[in-house]
Amino acid sequence: MTQSSHNEVDVRSLVPAQRHRKIFELVDQLAVGGAFVLVNDHDPKPLYYQLEAEYPRQFSWTYLERGPEVWRVEIGRQQKAA
């Protein structure tokens, strides 16, 4: 897994079972207003639903690139739910 200076996290080298755990760790560590770009080899839409269940309305999800080979999504941390 590589992480560049502009907070891009490429999970394509991880086995799928490790990807979500790693991404959840990164979301946990994000400060409010912080963000990182997830790089994946498929649409990470199932991850969106998992994050929404775990962190309701606490993160942003912005597609930067939509395949077909590379998917890039900016995931940002918003205010914690009251």
N, C-alpha and C positions, 0 to 999 in steps of 0.2 A: 504494500500500500504506500502510495506517495502522497505527500502533502506539500504543496508549493507555498511560496511566501504570501500569495494573495488568498490563502485559506481555501484552496481547492483540494478536495479530498477524493481521490480516485480509488474506488472500492473494487474495481474490476479484477484486481489480483487476488482478492479474498474469496474463499469459498462462500457460496450464498448463505450458508448457515451463520457465518461470522459477520456478514455485512450489516444486518439490522442491529445487532448488538453494538457494533462499532459506531454506527450512526447515532444510536440512542445515547451512547456515552458522550459523543460530541455535542448533541443537543443539550444534554444535562449540563455540560460545562460552559455553554454559551451564556455570556452576560446579556442582559436586556439590551437590544439594539445591535447585538453581534450577529454575524452570519457566516456561513461557509457555503461553498459550491460543491455539490455532490456530483461526481462523475461516475456514470454507470453504463452498462452495456444493454440495458432494457429500460422501459418506462417504469420508474419506481413508484407508480401509483399505489400499489398495496401498502407501501411504507407510509404514504400520506395518511391513509386511513388509520394505520397503527399510531402514528404520531398524534392524530386528531383525538383518538381515544385516550391516549396517555396525557396529552397536553392540550386540552380543549381550548381553542381560540388563543393559544399562546405562541404561535409561530406563523411565519409567512412562508409561502411556497411559490416560487417563481421559476417557470421553465425558461432557460436560456437557450437550450438546444434540444430539439425533439427527434433525435435519431436520424436515420434508421440504425446507425452503428453506435453512435455516442449520444448519451442523454446527459444534459447538465441542468441541475436544478439548484437555485439558490434557496437555502433554508435559513431563515432568520428568526431570532428570538424576540418576541414582543412582550408586553407587560404580562405579568402573571395574572391569572384569573383571580378575581376578588373572592 
